[in-house]
Amino acid sequence: MSETAARRGGLNQFLNSIADSGLEALRAIRGRRGSERDIVALCQELLTTTGEATGTAVARELVAVYRDLDEGGRRAFFASLLRDFDVEPARIDAAGAAYAKDRNLANRLALSRAVEAPRQELFRRIHTAPEGGATLVRMREQLLGLTGDDPRLEAIDADLRHLLKAWFNRGFLTLERIDWNTPAAVLERLIGYESVHEIRGWDDLRRRLAADRRCFAFFHPALPGDPVIFVEVALVQGLPDAIAPLIDRNGPVLDPARADTAIFYSINNCHDGLQGISFGNFLIKQVVLELQRELPALDTFATLSPVPGFARWLAQNLERLAPPLLDPSELPAIRTLLDTKPSEPLLGPLEKPLMPLAAHYLVSERRGDEPLDPVARFHLRNGARLERINWLADRSDRGLRSALGIMVNYLYEPRAIEKNHEAYVRDQTVVASTRVGRLLPRKI
């Protein structure tokens, strides 16, 4: 076990010891008023408990009760969070009026307390329990699964997201390299979390951790032994234009000292409950620094990334693209491609019209002010340049179905990362290479 993992385990042991010490006091208190394991009553008890040890004991019990809830129980619990642990509008109005009349510090703090829902303090106290942080991450994941049915739950999500952003900031994350000596429990989680290019068992994973591969993950004390996000890296010569050689379990192993390029070919956020909390920017930058220290000969850092929404976007917008961006004579073949299971024989004659459309999709199609493609948003926001679009780079069923086989190289040039990032966040500029610019379609 690594030193970091040992520290994470020690934290839970420490919290358990605090909870154990408060258990007797808690039993004495409850002996006078009766034992209660109803989750809403536990929430109210947790908010009114003043002792640290007894508070941690209640929080541990609440966590155990929450984990035993079925979906109906969770729905009832979330409904209670909305009903019984929400802000009081009259209190906000009074505090706002007092602050408007006299903008002193005391009135400002009173207004700040009034606009914070009591459930935020409840979440803070749950966080003190052993496994409390992990439970809140899981709670948010389950909450997000219900917000589509009940938009009112978005108020709870806003409170949870606010706190999780603070607790899971970069200062609490630890970067660790994952290799074949990493504990098996962590390696098993990696196999399960891989969502970009499936890891088909231990032999597949062994190749992805070979001498010419690297894997790095961020860990957080609230999730001991469980990565928050991880990235897989291939050390190669030159910029690759296809994914198959990078994930071929039988491919030759390159001497890493001969590599000049590091390719980030799979980045995975591991917990749906941390959705909307960005770790990738810090991860990529730190991994670049780690690789530069280990292998000074590396001079190119790039990705080989999917374009997950391209086929769907093309199917939904084909008619409006022809014209002005597509010759109407090419419509029948593309329509046939989209109406059937995409295959290499069908794609073969369509490189000429589809590559410019892919460039247009990545550079010009927008969701609000940002690019429509989620992977493009991620890398451009992190300071990458849209370097190259690769034809038939992913010939897997998934790659053909979602992106017609197209993949993209995003280039992370260390000296330009911050400049590109600023251009994107300030003006939503898509920084693209001349090669990509030449692909952009001209109006017909």
N, C-alpha and C positions, 0 to 999 in steps of 0.2 A: 504494500500500500504506500502511495506517495505521501510526502509530508503534508501536502495540501489536503489530501483525502483524510488523513489522520486528524487534522485540525477540524475538518467539517464534521467528522464523527464525534470528536470531543465536544463540539458545540451542542449537539443534540443530547449527549450524556449530561452536560452541565444543566441544560434546560430541564431534563427529566429529574435531575436531583433537586432542582428548585421546586418543581411540581410535587415531587414526593414529600418534600419537607412541609409543603402547604396542605397536604392531604388530610393530616390529622386535624388541623385547625378547621378545615372545610367540613369535615365530618361532625365536629363539635357544633359548628354553626347550624348545619342542617339538622342536627339532632333536635334542635329547638323548634325548627319550622318544617321539618319533613324533607325527605330526599326528592330531588326533582331532576329528571333527565329529559324533559320536554325541551326541544332546542330553542324555542323562543324564550322560555323562562331562563335557560342557560345564558342566552344573549343578554337579557336584562340583568342577570346576576353578575355577569362578567363586567358590564358597564358600571355597576355600583360597588364592586369589590375594590377595596383600597390597598390591601396587602399584596406585596409582590409575589410571595410564594403561593398564597391562596388564589391570586389572579391567574398565575401560570397553571395551577391545578385545574381551575375552571376552564381555562382555554384549552387544555389538553382533553378534558372531558367533552367539550363542545366539538372539537375536531373529530373525536371518535364517533360522536353521535351523527355529525354531518356525513361522515364517510359511509354510515350505514343507511342513509336515506335512499329510497328509490326515487324515480323521476317525479312521481306525484308529491313525495315529501319535499323534494327540492323546490318544486313549483310553489308549494305552500310556504316554504321558508323564504323564498325570494319575494313572495307577495307580502309577507310580514316585514321584510326589510323596507319595502316601499311604504307600507301602512304605518308601522310602529317606530321606525328609525329614520324618518325623513325630517327635513327642515320644517320649521314652524313659520309660515308666511308672516304672521302677525309680529313675531319676534324680529324678523328681517326688516319689516316696515319700521318698527320702533327704533331699531339700531340704525337704520339708514337715516331716519329723520334726525336722530341725535347727532349723527356724524355730519349731516348737512348743516346743522345749526352750529356745531362746534367741531372743527376738524382736528381735534387733539388726538394724541396717541391712544388714550384709553377708549375713546369712542371708535377709533379705527379698529382696535383689537376686538372690541365688542361686536362690531359689524362682521369682522372676519369669523368670529366664533358662531355668529348667527347664521351665516350662509353655508356653514359646513354641516352636512347631515350627520347625525349621531352615528350612523352606520360606519362612517370613516374611522371614528375612534374604536368602534367595535372591531373593525378589520385590523387596526393596529394592535389591539389586545390579542386577537386570535394569532397574530404573527409571532407573539412571544412564546407560543406553545411549541414543544418539539413537533416537527413536521407541520408547523403552522403556516410557514411560507409556501410549502409544497401544496398544502390544502387550498390556500387562496388562489394559487395558479390553476389548480384543478377546478375550483369553484368558478373562476372566470370562464374557463373553457366550457363548462356546463351551462353557464349563464348565456354565453354567446350562442349556444345552440337553441336557446329559447327566445331570443330577442326578436326573431322574425315573426313569431306568433304573438308576441306582446311587446310592442315598441316602448311601453312604459319602463321596461327593464333596462333600457339604455341609461337611465339615471343611475342605477346601481353600477352598471358597467363603467360609467364615467368616473365614479368614485374609486372603483377598484383599479382602473387603468392609471388614474392619477397617483395612487400609492405605489403600484407596482413599478411605474416609471422611476420613482424615487428609490425604491429598494433595489431595483435591478440596474442601477446606473453603472457606468464603466468602473468606478472606484471599487465596487464589490466583486468584479469579475476577475477570474484568474485564468490566464491562458496556459493550456497544457498540451504537449504533443501526445498524440495517441499512437502507440506502436504495438507490436505483438506482445510486449511485456505488460501492457495495460491490463488491469483486472478484467477477467472474462465477463463480469456483469456489465461493465461499461461497453465492451466490444459487442455484446448482445444487443445493447440499446442502440448502438450505431447501426447495426443491421436493420433493426426495426424502424429507426428514424429516417433512414435514407429514402428520400422521396423523389430524387431526380433520376438516378440511374440505379436500379435495384441491385442490391448485394445478394447474390444467390448462394448463401451459405458461407462456411468458414474458409473454404479454398479461395473463393472469390475475395473475401476480406483479406486473406493473407497476401494476395497479389497487390491489393490496394494499399498495403502497409509495407511493401517491399522497399529495397534500398533506394529506388528511384521514385518513390512516392512519399508524400508527407500528409499527415492528417493532424489538424489542430482543432481544439475545442475550447470554448469558454465554459467555466464552471462557476457556480454561485453557492455560497454557504447554505442557502435555503433548500438547495436541491443536491444533497450529497451524492456523489457518484453518478450524477445524471446530467449530461451536457445540456447547456442552454442553446448553443448553436455550434455547428462544426463545419469545417471546410476540408475538402479533399484536393490535393495538389499533385500534379504530375510534373516531374523534372524531365525535360525533353530538349531536343535540339530543333530550333525553329518554331514558328507559329503553326500549330496543327489545324487542319481544316476538316477533321472528322473525329467523332467520339469513339468509334469502335476500337482503334488501337490503344486508347487510353484506359479502357475498361476490360480489355481482353485478358482473361486470367492466365492464358498460355503465352502471352506476349513476352518478348525478350526483355530482360532487366538491364537498363542502361547504367553505367558507372555514373553516379551523380556528379562526380568531378568534371565530367565531360558535358554536362548540361549547361545550356545558356539561357533557357527559358523555363519559367515556372507557370504552369497553367492551373488556374482554379477552375476545376471542372464540375464541382458539385458543392453547393452551399445549402445547408439545411437548418432551418429553425425547428427546434425540437418540441416546442410546447405551444399548442393553440391558445392556451391561457395567457401567453405573452405576446399575442398578436398586436401589432401596432407599436411595439416597443423595439426600437432599432438597435441591433448589435453588429450588423454586418460591416458598417463603416469602420468601427474600432477593430473588428476581427481582421479584416483584409489588411489594414495599415500595419497592424502589429505583426501579422504573419509575414508581410513583405520585409519588415525589419529583421525578424528572426531568420528568414532565409538569406538575406544579405549578409548577416553576421556569419552564418554557417557556411555559405557557398558564395564567396565574393565574385565568382565568375558569372553568376547570373546577371544578365543585363536586361531581360524582358520579363514583365509580369503581366499576365493577361488571363482572360477567361475563355472557355468554350461553352457558351450559354445557349439554353433553349429559347425558343420564341413561342411560348405556350398558347397564345391567343390568335396567332396569325391565320390559321385555317378557318376558325370560327368567324373572325372579322371579315375575311374575304368572302365567305359564303353569305354573310349578312349584307355586304355592300357591293357585290359584284355588279349589279345593274347600274349603280350610280358611277362606277369607275369606267364604264365603257360607253361612250367617251366620258371624260376627257383623257384618262390615263391609260386606257387599254383599247387596242384596236378591236372593234366589234366582231371582226372575223375570228378572233381568238376566243370569243365567249363560249361557243359550244364545247370545245375541248376542255376548258377550265370547268364549265358547269358539269360535264360528265365526270371529271376528276372528283369534284366536291360531292357529287351525288352517289358516288360509289366508295369502296374502300381504297384509299390512295395506295398506289403501287409504283415501283420504279418504272415499269413499262409505260404507264400512263403519264408519269412525270417527265420522262425523258425528253419529249419534244417541247416542253413548256418552260424550260429554263429562261429563255429570252424574255417572255412577258412576266414571269413570276418573280424574278430577282428584283427588277425595278419596283414592283408592287411591294415586296418585302422592305425595300429601302424606304419607300414612301410611308409604309405602316410604322416603321421604327422612328422615323425622323419627323413626320408631319401629322400623323393621327394623334389626337389629344383626348385626354380625360380632364376637362377643365383646362388648366394651364400646363399640365404635365403630359408626357407621352402616355399613350393608351396602354402600351405593353408594360406589365408589372416588372419584368426582369430589367427592361431598359430603365425604368424609373429607379430601381434599386442601384444599378451600377453607375448611372449618370449622376445620381445624387451623391454617390460616394467618390466622385471625381474621376471616373473612367472616361475614355474616349471610345466612341463607336468606331471600331477599327476596320472590321471586315465581315462581310456576310458570306456564308459558305453554303454552296449548293449540295444537297444530298449528304449533309454531314452526319445526320442521324437517320439511319435506315431501319431502325426498330419500328415495330407497329405503332408504338406510342408517338415516336418522333414524326412518322409519316402522317399520322392521324391529326396531331395537334398543330404541326408547323410545316407540313409537306416536306419534311426532311431538312429544313433550313436551320442552321445554327449561326451564332454570332460570336466573334472575338471582340471583347471589350478590353482595351489596353489601359493598364495602370502604370503610367509613367511617373515615377516618384517625384520628379521635379515639377510636374504639371498637375498633380492630383488636387492640390488646394486651389489652384487657379480655375481648373475645370469645375470643381465643386462650387466655388463662389459664383461662377457664370451660370451654373444651373439653378442654384437656390435663389439668386437675385433676379435673373431674367428668364429662367426655364430654357436656357440655351442648350440645345443638343449638340455637344461637341462631337463632330464626325470627321473621319479622315477624308482626304481627297478621293480615295478609291470608292468610298461609300457615296460621296457627292456625285461622282460620275455615273453611279447607278440610278440616281433619282430620275424618275420618268419625266419626259417632256410632254406637255399637253398636246393632244392630237387635234 
